[in-house]
Amino acid sequence: MQNQEKILLTINEFSRITGIGEKTARRLSHVRGFPALRVGRRIMIHRQAADKWLADCAAHQDNCLPSLH
């Protein structure tokens, strides 16, 4: 199954697809409202919801992203 067919992505897959670092993706998964869920010990990200969340965040520039340092 290719990544564009998957509904849930691992941190590593999400990082590769978006081009952000794995550490930043992991930190982003803990931001309130970001569409990530824990399945056992793994963090999974809902691909379509994350795309929409990031697009909304970028469009509104409403400080939806805290400092991820």
N, C-alpha and C positions, 0 to 999 in steps of 0.2 A: 504494500500500500504506500503510495506516495504522500508526501507531507500535505499537498493541497487537498487531499481527500480526507485527511484526519480531522476529527472534530476537536480532540484534545491533544495538546502538544506538551512535551516535556520542556523543562527549562532549557536544555541543550538545543532542542529543535527550534524553540521560539527564538533563542539567541541567534542561531544560524539564519533563520528566515528574516528576522528584522534587522540583523546586522549590529545589534547591541551586544555588549559583552555578557558573558554568562553570569558574572557576579552582579552586574546591573540588572539583568533579567530576574535574578533571584530576589534582589532587593525590591524591584518593582512588584513582584508577586505578593509582597506584604503591604502594599499601599492600599488603604481603605477604598473599596469600590472597584478595585482591579479584579477582573474575572479569573481568579485562580482558585483552585481547590486542592485539598490534600487528599491523595488516595494512598492510604498506608503511609509510607515514608516519603513518597514522591509528590512533588508539586506539579500539578497539571494546569495548563492554561487553555481556556476555551478560545479557539482561534478567531472565530467571527466576532465574538464579544470583545476580545482584546483589540482587534482591528478597529471596531467602532469606538471603543473607549479611548484609544490613542488618537483617533481622528477627531473626536469631540474635544479632547484635551488640547490638541494642537489648534483647532479652529477657534476655541474660545479663549485660549491663553489665560485661563482663570486660576492659575496656580494649583492645578489638580495634582501636580507632581511636587512632592517635597524634595528637599535635597537628598540625593541618593548616595551621598559620600559615606 
